[in-house]
Amino acid sequence: MLALDYNPRFWDDAARYDRWYEMRGIGLGDAFLEEVESALAGIEGNPQRYALITATSRQCQIDRFPFSIYYRIKTDRVRILALWHNSRGSNSWKNRR
């Protein structure tokens, strides 16, 4: 099992979306973060499971929320690049390393 390594902005984005959802309904932010954690566990358990969307990048759709996690499989780790809302331009996340 490869360890997950995060772009520093990943958890900042997750916290921002958590606050946004929590303002819309008590417990909704927690539900969002639970889905993010579940998706991350799926990536960690089997990073090859999710679709290639470029030659080196993969996309994992979050359940119940319109977000995806973008990542790359490296030799010794899985680099989590972005937590991205599906309505945003799908190419913008590619600038993250």
C-alpha positions in Angstrom: 0.0 0.0 0.0 1.4 3.4 -1.0 1.3 6.3 1.3 -0.8 9.4 0.4 1.1 12.6 0.0 -0.9 15.8 -0.3 -0.6 19.1 -2.2 -0.7 21.7 0.6 -3.8 23.3 -0.8 -5.8 20.1 -0.7 -6.8 20.3 3.0 -7.3 24.1 2.8 -9.8 23.5 0.0 -11.5 20.7 2.0 -11.8 23.0 5.0 -13.3 25.8 2.9 -15.9 23.5 1.3 -16.6 22.0 4.8 -17.5 25.4 6.1 -19.6 26.2 3.0 -21.6 23.0 3.4 -22.0 23.5 7.2 -23.5 26.9 6.6 -26.2 25.3 4.5 -27.1 22.6 7.0 -25.9 21.4 10.4 -23.9 18.3 9.9 -23.6 18.7 6.1 -20.0 19.8 6.4 -19.2 16.7 8.5 -20.9 14.5 5.9 -18.9 16.1 3.2 -15.6 15.5 5.0 -16.6 11.9 5.7 -17.1 11.3 2.0 -13.7 12.9 1.2 -12.1 10.6 3.8 -13.9 7.6 2.3 -12.7 8.5 -1.2 -9.1 8.9 0.1 -9.3 5.5 1.8 -10.4 4.0 -1.5 -7.5 5.7 -3.3 -5.1 4.5 -0.7 -6.4 0.9 -0.8 -6.4 0.6 -4.6 -5.0 3.7 -6.5 -5.3 1.9 -9.8 -9.1 1.6 -9.4 -10.0 5.0 -10.7 -10.0 6.2 -14.2 -7.0 7.8 -16.0 -7.9 11.2 -17.2 -4.5 12.2 -18.5 -1.4 10.1 -19.2 -0.4 10.2 -15.5 -3.4 11.6 -13.5 -6.5 9.9 -12.2 -9.9 11.1 -10.9 -12.0 9.8 -8.0 -15.6 11.1 -7.9 -16.8 11.9 -4.3 -20.1 10.2 -3.4 -23.1 12.4 -2.6 -21.2 15.7 -3.5 -20.2 17.2 -6.9 -16.5 17.0 -6.2 -13.6 14.9 -7.5 -10.1 14.1 -6.1 -7.3 14.3 -8.7 -4.1 12.4 -8.0 -1.0 10.8 -9.5 0.6 7.4 -8.7 4.3 7.8 -8.1 6.8 5.0 -7.5 6.8 5.3 -3.7 3.5 7.3 -3.0 0.2 8.6 -4.3 0.3 12.4 -4.7 -3.1 13.9 -4.0 -3.3 17.0 -6.2 -6.7 18.6 -5.8 -10.2 18.5 -4.4 -12.1 20.1 -7.2 -15.8 21.0 -7.7 -17.0 19.3 -10.9 -18.5 22.5 -12.3 -15.1 24.2 -12.3 -12.9 24.0 -15.4 -11.5 20.5 -15.5 -8.1 21.7 -16.6 -7.4 24.2 -13.9 -6.4 21.6 -11.3 -3.6 20.4 -13.6 -1.3 23.3 -12.4 -1.0 21.6 -9.0 1.9 19.4 -8.2 
